Amino acid sequence: MTDRALDALFQQAGGRVIAALAARFRNLDLAEDAFQEACVRALSAWQQGPPADAGAWLYATARRVALDQLRRAEVRTRLRPEAPPPEPTPEEMAMQREETDLPDERLRLIFICCHPAVAPESRAALTLRLVCGVSTDRIAGAFLISEPTLLQRLTRAKRKIAEAGVPFEMPRPAHWPERLDAVLSTLEVAYAQAYQDAAGCGPHAGFAQEMLALSGLLAERVANDAEVLALAATLRFAEARRRARLDVDGAMLPLSRQDPAEWDEALMVEAERLLNRAAAVGRAPGPRALQAAIHAVHAARRRTGRIEWGAILGLYDALLQWRDDPVIRVNRAVALAEVQGPQAGLAALSALDVARLSTWLPYRAAEAALLQRAGRLAEAAQAFQAALALNPEEAERLYLQAQLRACG
Amino acid sequence: MQYALLIYEDHDAYPGGEQGEAWQAILNAHTAFGGEVAQAGIMRGGAGLKAVQTATTVRTQGGQQTVHDGPFAETREELGGFYLIEVADLDEAIAWARKVPLSKNGAIEIRPTIGPMPE
Protein backbone atom coordinates (compact mmCIF):
# COMPACT_ATOMS: atom_id res chain seq x y z
CA MET A 1 0.00 0.00 0.00
CA THR A 2 1.41 3.43 -0.91
CA ASP A 3 2.10 6.09 1.71
CA ARG A 4 -0.56 8.27 0.12
CA ALA A 5 -3.18 5.56 0.33
CA LEU A 6 -2.24 4.95 3.96
CA ASP A 7 -2.45 8.67 4.75
CA ALA A 8 -5.89 8.79 3.15
CA LEU A 9 -6.94 5.79 5.22
CA PHE A 10 -5.64 7.39 8.43
CA GLN A 11 -7.43 10.65 7.62
CA GLN A 12 -10.65 8.85 6.83
CA ALA A 13 -10.59 6.86 10.06
CA GLY A 14 -9.16 9.68 12.17
CA GLY A 15 -12.37 11.56 12.90
CA ARG A 16 -14.23 8.57 14.26
CA VAL A 17 -11.26 7.17 16.19
CA ILE A 18 -10.31 10.49 17.81
CA ALA A 19 -13.96 11.25 18.58
CA ALA A 20 -14.42 7.87 20.27
CA LEU A 21 -11.20 8.31 22.27
CA ALA A 22 -12.14 11.86 23.29
CA ALA A 23 -15.57 10.74 24.44
CA ARG A 24 -14.05 7.84 26.38
CA PHE A 25 -11.15 9.66 28.05
CA ARG A 26 -12.46 13.26 28.06
CA ASN A 27 -9.08 14.56 26.97
CA LEU A 28 -8.43 15.89 23.47
CA ASP A 29 -4.63 15.84 23.73
CA LEU A 30 -4.59 12.26 24.92
CA ALA A 31 -6.98 11.26 22.13
CA GLU A 32 -4.86 12.93 19.46
CA ASP A 33 -1.55 11.56 20.78
CA ALA A 34 -2.88 8.05 21.12
CA PHE A 35 -4.27 8.11 17.58
CA GLN A 36 -0.93 9.34 16.18
CA GLU A 37 0.87 6.55 18.01
CA ALA A 38 -1.61 4.00 16.66
CA CYS A 39 -0.90 5.25 13.12
CA VAL A 40 2.84 4.82 13.70
CA ARG A 41 2.27 1.26 14.89
CA ALA A 42 0.03 0.58 11.91
CA LEU A 43 2.87 1.45 9.52
CA SER A 44 4.85 -1.56 10.69
CA ALA A 45 1.92 -3.84 11.53
CA TRP A 46 0.20 -3.39 8.17
CA GLN A 47 3.10 -4.27 5.90
CA GLN A 48 1.02 -7.06 4.36
CA GLY A 49 -1.91 -4.67 3.92
CA PRO A 50 -4.43 -3.08 6.31
CA PRO A 51 -6.98 -5.20 8.21
CA ALA A 52 -10.56 -5.36 6.98
CA ASP A 53 -11.73 -2.77 9.51
CA ALA A 54 -8.80 -0.37 9.74
CA GLY A 55 -10.76 2.06 11.93
CA ALA A 56 -11.52 -0.58 14.56
CA TRP A 57 -7.86 -1.70 14.57
CA LEU A 58 -6.67 1.89 15.05
CA TYR A 59 -9.22 2.49 17.80
CA ALA A 60 -8.32 -0.68 19.72
CA THR A 61 -4.59 0.14 19.45
CA ALA A 62 -4.99 3.81 20.33
CA ARG A 63 -7.18 2.90 23.28
CA ARG A 64 -4.44 0.62 24.67
CA VAL A 65 -1.86 3.38 24.12
CA ALA A 66 -4.06 5.86 26.00
CA LEU A 67 -4.65 3.45 28.88
CA ASP A 68 -0.88 2.82 29.16
CA GLN A 69 -0.23 6.56 29.27
CA LEU A 70 -2.84 7.06 31.97
CA ARG A 71 -1.47 4.17 34.06
CA ARG A 72 2.03 5.60 33.84
CA ALA A 73 0.78 9.04 34.86
CA GLU A 74 -1.12 7.45 37.73
CA VAL A 75 1.97 5.62 38.99
CA ARG A 76 3.93 8.88 38.93
CA THR A 77 1.23 10.57 41.02
CA ARG A 78 1.17 7.73 43.54
CA LEU A 79 4.95 7.94 43.99
CA ARG A 80 4.62 11.46 45.36
CA PRO A 81 3.93 10.91 49.07
CA GLU A 82 2.45 14.38 49.62
CA ALA A 83 -0.17 13.93 46.93
CA PRO A 84 -3.71 13.26 48.21
CA PRO A 85 -5.22 9.90 47.20
CA PRO A 86 -6.82 10.54 43.82
CA GLU A 87 -10.55 10.25 43.42
CA PRO A 88 -11.61 7.86 40.67
CA THR A 89 -11.55 9.90 37.47
CA PRO A 90 -13.71 9.28 34.41
CA GLU A 91 -10.53 7.92 32.81
CA GLU A 92 -10.13 5.29 35.51
CA MET A 93 -13.77 4.37 35.31
CA ALA A 94 -13.31 4.05 31.56
CA MET A 95 -10.34 1.76 32.16
CA GLN A 96 -12.52 -0.66 34.06
CA ARG A 97 -14.86 -1.06 31.13
CA GLU A 98 -13.68 -3.29 28.34
CA GLU A 99 -15.06 -1.79 25.18
CA THR A 100 -13.30 -2.30 21.92
CA ASP A 101 -15.95 -1.56 19.32
CA LEU A 102 -15.69 1.81 17.64
CA PRO A 103 -18.70 3.98 18.53
CA ASP A 104 -19.47 7.00 16.34
CA GLU A 105 -18.96 9.97 18.65
CA ARG A 106 -18.14 12.51 15.94
CA LEU A 107 -21.21 14.63 16.60
CA ARG A 108 -20.14 14.97 20.24
CA LEU A 109 -16.62 15.94 19.17
CA ILE A 110 -18.02 18.57 16.80
CA PHE A 111 -19.97 20.14 19.67
CA ILE A 112 -16.83 20.17 21.82
CA CYS A 113 -14.63 21.74 19.13
CA CYS A 114 -17.32 24.33 18.28
CA HIS A 115 -18.18 25.45 21.79
CA PRO A 116 -18.91 29.20 21.83
CA ALA A 117 -16.26 29.57 24.56
CA VAL A 118 -13.58 28.65 21.98
CA ALA A 119 -12.35 31.52 19.79
CA PRO A 120 -14.28 31.42 16.46
CA GLU A 121 -11.17 31.17 14.26
CA SER A 122 -9.88 28.30 16.40
CA ARG A 123 -13.19 26.40 16.31
CA ALA A 124 -13.01 25.87 12.57
CA ALA A 125 -9.34 24.88 12.70
CA LEU A 126 -9.88 22.48 15.59
CA THR A 127 -12.86 20.84 13.89
CA LEU A 128 -10.95 20.39 10.65
CA ARG A 129 -7.99 18.94 12.52
CA LEU A 130 -9.76 16.58 14.92
CA VAL A 131 -13.02 15.68 13.21
CA CYS A 132 -11.92 15.79 9.58
CA GLY A 133 -8.26 14.83 10.05
CA VAL A 134 -7.05 17.63 7.75
CA SER A 135 -3.29 18.10 8.10
CA THR A 136 -2.07 21.22 9.86
CA ASP A 137 -0.19 22.54 6.82
CA ARG A 138 -3.38 22.40 4.72
CA ILE A 139 -5.42 24.17 7.41
CA ALA A 140 -2.74 26.83 7.85
CA GLY A 141 -2.65 27.31 4.08
CA ALA A 142 -6.41 27.76 3.84
CA PHE A 143 -6.52 30.25 6.71
CA LEU A 144 -3.51 32.13 5.36
CA ILE A 145 -1.53 31.78 8.57
CA SER A 146 1.79 30.10 9.34
CA GLU A 147 1.81 26.54 10.63
CA PRO A 148 3.39 27.51 14.00
CA THR A 149 0.63 30.11 14.48
CA LEU A 150 -1.99 27.47 13.73
CA LEU A 151 -0.41 24.96 16.12
CA GLN A 152 -0.39 27.64 18.82
CA ARG A 153 -4.10 28.33 18.21
CA LEU A 154 -4.92 24.63 18.38
CA THR A 155 -2.97 24.21 21.62
CA ARG A 156 -4.64 27.24 23.17
CA ALA A 157 -8.09 26.01 22.14
CA LYS A 158 -7.50 22.54 23.58
CA ARG A 159 -6.24 24.01 26.83
CA LYS A 160 -9.29 26.25 27.06
CA ILE A 161 -11.60 23.28 26.52
CA ALA A 162 -9.81 21.27 29.21
CA GLU A 163 -9.46 24.00 31.83
CA ALA A 164 -12.68 25.97 31.42
CA GLY A 165 -14.77 22.82 31.80
CA VAL A 166 -16.32 22.61 28.33
CA PRO A 167 -18.68 19.63 28.66
CA PHE A 168 -17.80 16.41 26.83
CA GLU A 169 -21.49 15.46 26.77
CA MET A 170 -24.01 16.29 24.08
CA PRO A 171 -25.53 19.67 24.97
CA ARG A 172 -28.63 19.56 27.14
CA PRO A 173 -31.86 20.91 25.57
CA ALA A 174 -31.57 24.28 27.36
CA HIS A 175 -28.15 24.95 25.78
CA TRP A 176 -28.93 23.35 22.43
CA PRO A 177 -29.82 26.44 20.28
CA GLU A 178 -26.70 28.40 21.21
CA ARG A 179 -24.40 25.39 20.91
CA LEU A 180 -25.88 24.32 17.57
CA ASP A 181 -25.62 27.85 16.19
CA ALA A 182 -21.91 27.87 17.08
CA VAL A 183 -21.47 24.57 15.23
CA LEU A 184 -23.24 25.86 12.11
CA SER A 185 -21.32 29.13 12.00
CA THR A 186 -18.07 27.18 12.38
CA LEU A 187 -19.00 25.09 9.35
CA GLU A 188 -19.78 28.28 7.44
CA VAL A 189 -16.40 29.80 8.32
CA ALA A 190 -14.57 26.62 7.38
CA TYR A 191 -16.42 26.20 4.09
CA ALA A 192 -15.88 29.86 3.17
CA GLN A 193 -12.15 29.18 3.50
CA ALA A 194 -12.39 26.09 1.31
CA TYR A 195 -14.45 28.02 -1.21
CA GLN A 196 -11.98 30.88 -1.53
CA ASP A 197 -9.08 28.48 -1.58
CA ALA A 198 -10.52 26.82 -4.65
CA ALA A 199 -10.94 29.93 -6.79
CA GLY A 200 -8.45 29.45 -9.57
CA CYS A 201 -7.07 26.13 -8.35
CA GLY A 202 -9.41 23.81 -10.23
CA PRO A 203 -8.99 20.32 -8.86
CA HIS A 204 -7.52 21.43 -5.53
CA ALA A 205 -10.85 21.81 -3.84
CA GLY A 206 -9.38 22.68 -0.45
CA PHE A 207 -11.18 20.75 2.26
CA ALA A 208 -14.56 21.32 0.68
CA GLN A 209 -15.17 17.57 0.50
CA GLU A 210 -14.63 17.24 4.25
CA MET A 211 -17.06 20.09 4.89
CA LEU A 212 -19.69 18.46 2.68
CA ALA A 213 -19.25 15.20 4.57
CA LEU A 214 -19.43 16.95 7.93
CA SER A 215 -22.59 18.91 7.05
CA GLY A 216 -24.06 15.69 5.71
CA LEU A 217 -23.27 13.92 8.96
CA LEU A 218 -24.98 16.72 10.92
CA ALA A 219 -28.01 16.62 8.63
CA GLU A 220 -28.26 12.89 9.24
CA ARG A 221 -27.92 13.09 13.04
CA VAL A 222 -29.87 16.31 13.66
CA ALA A 223 -32.46 15.54 11.02
CA ASN A 224 -35.28 17.61 12.51
CA ASP A 225 -33.51 20.97 12.47
CA ALA A 226 -34.26 23.12 9.41
CA GLU A 227 -31.12 25.24 9.79
CA VAL A 228 -28.87 22.17 9.84
CA LEU A 229 -30.52 20.79 6.70
CA ALA A 230 -30.42 24.20 5.01
CA LEU A 231 -26.70 24.63 5.66
CA ALA A 232 -25.98 21.20 4.21
CA ALA A 233 -28.02 22.29 1.16
CA THR A 234 -26.18 25.61 0.79
CA LEU A 235 -22.76 23.96 0.86
CA ARG A 236 -23.89 21.56 -1.88
CA PHE A 237 -25.36 24.31 -4.07
CA ALA A 238 -22.10 26.26 -3.79
CA GLU A 239 -19.92 23.22 -4.35
CA ALA A 240 -21.98 22.10 -7.36
CA ARG A 241 -21.00 25.32 -9.13
CA ARG A 242 -17.27 24.97 -8.51
CA ARG A 243 -16.36 23.99 -12.09
CA ALA A 244 -18.43 26.83 -13.54
CA ARG A 245 -16.91 29.57 -11.45
CA LEU A 246 -13.99 30.34 -13.76
CA ASP A 247 -13.92 31.01 -17.49
CA VAL A 248 -11.31 29.52 -19.84
CA ASP A 249 -8.85 32.31 -18.96
CA GLY A 250 -9.20 31.66 -15.23
CA ALA A 251 -11.28 34.79 -14.64
CA MET A 252 -14.16 34.71 -12.16
CA LEU A 253 -17.63 34.25 -13.63
CA PRO A 254 -20.47 35.80 -11.61
CA LEU A 255 -23.18 33.31 -10.70
CA SER A 256 -25.73 34.81 -13.10
CA ARG A 257 -23.36 34.37 -16.05
CA GLN A 258 -22.23 30.82 -15.34
CA ASP A 259 -23.15 28.05 -17.73
CA PRO A 260 -25.61 25.77 -15.87
CA ALA A 261 -24.42 22.85 -18.00
CA GLU A 262 -21.17 23.07 -16.04
CA TRP A 263 -22.92 22.63 -12.70
CA ASP A 264 -22.77 19.27 -10.92
CA GLU A 265 -26.32 17.99 -11.41
CA ALA A 266 -26.14 15.20 -8.79
CA LEU A 267 -24.99 17.63 -6.10
CA MET A 268 -27.67 20.17 -7.10
CA VAL A 269 -30.38 17.52 -6.78
CA GLU A 270 -29.02 16.48 -3.37
CA ALA A 271 -29.06 20.14 -2.27
CA GLU A 272 -32.66 20.58 -3.43
CA ARG A 273 -33.69 17.43 -1.58
CA LEU A 274 -32.08 18.72 1.64
CA LEU A 275 -33.80 22.09 1.26
CA ASN A 276 -37.16 20.37 0.74
CA ARG A 277 -36.60 18.42 3.94
CA ALA A 278 -35.78 21.71 5.72
CA ALA A 279 -39.02 23.22 4.45
CA ALA A 280 -40.93 20.15 5.63
CA VAL A 281 -39.77 20.75 9.22
CA GLY A 282 -42.29 23.61 9.25
CA ARG A 283 -41.82 26.80 11.26
CA ALA A 284 -40.78 30.11 9.67
CA PRO A 285 -37.51 29.79 7.77
CA GLY A 286 -34.36 30.87 9.61
CA PRO A 287 -31.40 32.71 8.09
CA ARG A 288 -29.71 29.60 6.72
CA ALA A 289 -32.93 28.35 5.12
CA LEU A 290 -33.36 31.74 3.40
CA GLN A 291 -29.81 31.64 2.14
CA ALA A 292 -30.25 28.12 0.82
CA ALA A 293 -33.48 29.25 -0.86
CA ILE A 294 -31.59 32.02 -2.69
CA HIS A 295 -29.16 29.39 -3.99
CA ALA A 296 -32.15 27.27 -5.03
CA VAL A 297 -33.65 30.11 -7.10
CA HIS A 298 -30.35 30.46 -8.96
CA ALA A 299 -30.15 26.69 -9.36
CA ALA A 300 -33.62 26.63 -10.95
CA ARG A 301 -32.12 28.47 -13.96
CA ARG A 302 -30.77 25.16 -15.23
CA ARG A 303 -34.37 24.06 -15.83
CA THR A 304 -36.16 27.35 -16.60
CA GLY A 305 -33.36 29.25 -18.29
CA ARG A 306 -34.14 32.37 -16.28
CA ILE A 307 -33.53 33.85 -12.82
CA GLU A 308 -36.53 34.89 -10.72
CA TRP A 309 -34.95 38.08 -9.36
CA GLY A 310 -38.22 39.12 -7.69
CA ALA A 311 -38.11 35.98 -5.56
CA ILE A 312 -34.44 36.60 -4.72
CA LEU A 313 -35.19 40.18 -3.68
CA GLY A 314 -37.98 38.95 -1.39
CA LEU A 315 -35.63 36.40 0.19
CA TYR A 316 -32.98 39.05 0.84
CA ASP A 317 -35.64 41.26 2.45
CA ALA A 318 -36.57 38.39 4.75
CA LEU A 319 -32.91 37.69 5.46
CA LEU A 320 -32.40 41.30 6.58
CA GLN A 321 -34.79 40.61 9.47
CA TRP A 322 -32.21 38.10 10.74
CA ARG A 323 -28.90 39.59 9.73
CA ASP A 324 -28.61 43.21 8.73
CA ASP A 325 -25.02 43.30 7.54
CA PRO A 326 -23.20 44.83 4.55
CA VAL A 327 -22.88 41.47 2.73
CA ILE A 328 -26.64 41.06 2.60
CA ARG A 329 -27.29 44.75 1.90
CA VAL A 330 -24.94 44.72 -1.09
CA ASN A 331 -26.40 41.50 -2.50
CA ARG A 332 -29.89 42.87 -2.01
CA ALA A 333 -28.93 46.04 -3.94
CA VAL A 334 -27.77 43.85 -6.84
CA ALA A 335 -31.08 41.96 -6.82
CA LEU A 336 -33.00 45.24 -6.60
CA ALA A 337 -31.12 46.51 -9.67
CA GLU A 338 -32.28 43.43 -11.59
CA VAL A 339 -35.91 44.06 -10.62
CA GLN A 340 -36.16 47.86 -10.72
CA GLY A 341 -33.13 48.89 -12.79
CA PRO A 342 -29.55 49.89 -11.99
CA GLN A 343 -30.51 53.33 -10.63
CA ALA A 344 -32.53 51.74 -7.83
CA GLY A 345 -29.60 49.44 -7.02
CA LEU A 346 -27.16 52.35 -6.94
CA ALA A 347 -29.50 54.31 -4.67
CA ALA A 348 -29.64 51.35 -2.28
CA LEU A 349 -25.84 51.13 -2.28
CA SER A 350 -25.35 54.83 -1.58
CA ALA A 351 -27.77 54.59 1.34
CA LEU A 352 -25.23 52.36 3.10
CA ASP A 353 -22.27 53.55 5.16
CA VAL A 354 -20.26 54.56 2.10
CA ALA A 355 -17.31 55.98 4.03
CA ARG A 356 -16.77 52.68 5.80
CA LEU A 357 -17.53 50.39 2.85
CA SER A 358 -15.58 52.21 0.15
CA THR A 359 -12.48 50.12 0.96
CA TRP A 360 -14.45 46.88 0.94
CA LEU A 361 -14.08 44.97 -2.33
CA PRO A 362 -17.60 43.48 -2.71
CA TYR A 363 -19.11 46.95 -2.30
CA ARG A 364 -16.80 48.54 -4.87
CA ALA A 365 -17.25 45.72 -7.34
CA ALA A 366 -21.05 45.85 -7.05
CA GLU A 367 -21.07 49.64 -7.44
CA ALA A 368 -18.85 49.44 -10.52
CA ALA A 369 -21.04 46.79 -12.15
CA LEU A 370 -24.23 48.80 -11.55
CA LEU A 371 -22.65 52.01 -12.90
CA GLN A 372 -21.67 50.06 -15.98
CA ARG A 373 -25.21 48.71 -16.36
CA ALA A 374 -26.56 52.26 -16.02
CA GLY A 375 -24.33 53.35 -18.89
CA ARG A 376 -22.28 55.69 -16.68
CA LEU A 377 -19.08 54.28 -18.14
CA ALA A 378 -16.59 56.91 -16.98
CA GLU A 379 -17.73 56.52 -13.37
CA ALA A 380 -17.83 52.75 -13.78
CA ALA A 381 -14.22 52.71 -15.01
CA GLN A 382 -13.20 54.71 -11.95
CA ALA A 383 -15.03 52.33 -9.65
CA PHE A 384 -13.46 49.25 -11.31
CA GLN A 385 -10.05 50.86 -10.82
CA ALA A 386 -10.86 51.51 -7.17
CA ALA A 387 -11.90 47.86 -6.79
CA LEU A 388 -8.70 46.65 -8.45
CA ALA A 389 -6.68 48.80 -6.03
CA LEU A 390 -8.11 46.68 -3.17
CA ASN A 391 -5.98 43.63 -4.07
CA PRO A 392 -8.57 41.13 -5.27
CA GLU A 393 -7.68 37.45 -5.72
CA GLU A 394 -6.31 36.44 -9.12
CA ALA A 395 -9.64 35.22 -10.57
CA GLU A 396 -11.54 38.30 -9.49
CA ARG A 397 -8.71 40.58 -10.66
CA LEU A 398 -8.93 39.12 -14.16
CA TYR A 399 -12.70 39.59 -14.15
CA LEU A 400 -12.52 43.21 -12.96
CA GLN A 401 -9.82 44.02 -15.51
CA ALA A 402 -11.97 42.65 -18.32
CA GLN A 403 -14.92 44.75 -17.12
CA LEU A 404 -12.69 47.81 -16.94
CA ARG A 405 -11.58 47.27 -20.53
CA ALA A 406 -15.24 47.00 -21.58
CA CYS A 407 -15.88 50.46 -20.13
CA GLY A 408 -13.12 52.06 -22.15
CA MET B 1 -16.37 22.48 38.84
CA GLN B 2 -16.20 25.75 40.71
CA TYR B 3 -16.56 29.01 38.78
CA ALA B 4 -16.33 32.66 39.73
CA LEU B 5 -18.90 34.86 37.98
CA LEU B 6 -17.27 38.30 37.92
CA ILE B 7 -19.71 41.15 37.40
CA TYR B 8 -18.54 44.12 35.33
CA GLU B 9 -20.81 47.12 34.91
CA ASP B 10 -20.68 50.65 33.52
CA HIS B 11 -19.82 53.03 36.30
CA ASP B 12 -22.61 55.38 35.29
CA ALA B 13 -25.19 52.61 35.78
CA TYR B 14 -26.10 53.89 39.27
CA PRO B 15 -26.94 57.61 39.24
CA GLY B 16 -27.25 58.85 42.79
CA GLY B 17 -24.91 56.14 44.09
CA GLU B 18 -26.08 54.01 46.99
CA GLN B 19 -28.99 56.38 47.58
CA GLY B 20 -30.28 56.10 44.00
CA GLU B 21 -33.23 54.05 42.81
CA ALA B 22 -31.12 51.90 40.49
CA TRP B 23 -28.99 50.82 43.44
CA GLN B 24 -32.00 49.74 45.47
CA ALA B 25 -33.42 47.88 42.50
CA ILE B 26 -30.21 45.98 41.83
CA LEU B 27 -29.86 45.03 45.51
CA ASN B 28 -33.33 43.50 45.37
CA ALA B 29 -32.51 41.71 42.14
CA HIS B 30 -29.32 40.27 43.64
CA THR B 31 -31.17 39.13 46.73
CA ALA B 32 -33.60 37.25 44.51
CA PHE B 33 -30.83 35.82 42.29
CA GLY B 34 -28.75 34.81 45.33
CA GLY B 35 -31.80 33.04 46.70
CA GLU B 36 -32.20 31.12 43.46
CA VAL B 37 -28.52 30.12 43.45
CA ALA B 38 -28.73 28.99 47.09
CA GLN B 39 -31.94 27.10 46.35
CA ALA B 40 -30.14 25.20 43.59
CA GLY B 41 -27.51 24.20 46.18
CA ILE B 42 -24.61 25.55 44.12
CA MET B 43 -23.68 28.73 46.05
CA ARG B 44 -20.08 28.65 47.33
CA GLY B 45 -19.61 32.34 48.09
CA GLY B 46 -19.60 35.82 46.68
CA ALA B 47 -19.86 39.47 47.57
CA GLY B 48 -20.92 42.78 46.16
CA LEU B 49 -18.19 45.40 46.06
CA LYS B 50 -18.54 49.05 47.08
CA ALA B 51 -18.10 51.72 44.43
CA VAL B 52 -14.74 51.96 42.70
CA GLN B 53 -14.06 55.32 44.42
CA THR B 54 -13.40 53.27 47.57
CA ALA B 55 -10.68 51.19 45.90
CA THR B 56 -7.05 51.26 47.00
CA THR B 57 -4.38 49.44 45.06
CA VAL B 58 -1.04 48.04 46.20
CA ARG B 59 1.13 47.69 43.14
CA THR B 60 4.43 45.80 42.96
CA GLN B 61 6.78 46.66 40.17
CA GLY B 62 10.44 45.70 39.98
CA GLY B 63 10.37 44.68 43.66
CA GLN B 64 9.04 48.09 44.71
CA GLN B 65 5.61 48.38 46.28
CA THR B 66 3.48 51.47 46.08
CA VAL B 67 0.04 52.15 47.47
CA HIS B 68 -2.28 54.37 45.51
CA ASP B 69 -5.86 55.53 45.31
CA GLY B 70 -8.16 53.94 42.77
CA PRO B 71 -8.67 50.61 40.98
CA PHE B 72 -5.85 48.70 39.29
CA ALA B 73 -7.01 49.83 35.88
CA GLU B 74 -9.25 52.70 34.86
CA THR B 75 -11.88 51.17 32.62
CA ARG B 76 -15.41 52.09 31.69
CA GLU B 77 -16.71 48.81 33.03
CA GLU B 78 -15.58 47.97 36.52
CA LEU B 79 -15.70 44.94 38.78
CA GLY B 80 -18.79 45.29 40.95
CA GLY B 81 -18.99 41.91 42.66
CA PHE B 82 -18.81 38.19 42.16
CA TYR B 83 -20.49 34.88 42.82
CA LEU B 84 -18.73 31.56 43.40
CA ILE B 85 -20.79 28.63 42.14
CA GLU B 86 -20.27 24.89 41.92
CA VAL B 87 -21.76 23.38 38.73
CA ALA B 88 -21.11 20.47 36.40
CA ASP B 89 -19.54 22.31 33.48
CA LEU B 90 -19.13 25.51 31.51
CA ASP B 91 -22.57 25.26 29.87
CA GLU B 92 -24.23 25.40 33.29
CA ALA B 93 -21.97 28.25 34.39
CA ILE B 94 -22.95 30.16 31.25
CA ALA B 95 -26.64 29.53 31.95
CA TRP B 96 -26.26 31.01 35.46
CA ALA B 97 -24.13 33.90 34.19
CA ARG B 98 -26.96 34.87 31.85
CA LYS B 99 -29.24 35.33 34.86
CA VAL B 100 -26.93 37.55 36.95
CA PRO B 101 -28.77 40.87 37.37
CA LEU B 102 -27.34 43.95 35.67
CA SER B 103 -28.60 47.49 35.94
CA LYS B 104 -27.90 48.37 32.31
CA ASN B 105 -25.01 47.28 30.15
CA GLY B 106 -22.33 45.05 31.54
CA ALA B 107 -20.58 41.72 31.30
CA ILE B 108 -20.18 38.59 33.38
CA GLU B 109 -16.76 37.02 33.13
CA ILE B 110 -16.75 33.30 33.93
CA ARG B 111 -13.52 31.97 35.41
CA PRO B 112 -12.94 28.42 36.64
CA THR B 113 -11.23 28.46 40.02
CA ILE B 114 -8.07 26.56 40.90
CA GLY B 115 -9.00 23.53 43.02
CA PRO B 116 -8.79 23.61 46.83
CA MET B 117 -5.37 23.72 48.54
CA PRO B 118 -4.04 20.27 49.44
CA GLU B 119 -4.24 19.71 53.21
Interface residues (C-beta under 8 A of the other chain):
Chain A: E82 A83 P84 H115 A117 E163 A164 G165 V166 P167 E169 P171 R172 A174 H175 R179
Chain B: M1 Y3 A88 D89 L90 D91 A93 I94 A95 I110 P112 P118 E119
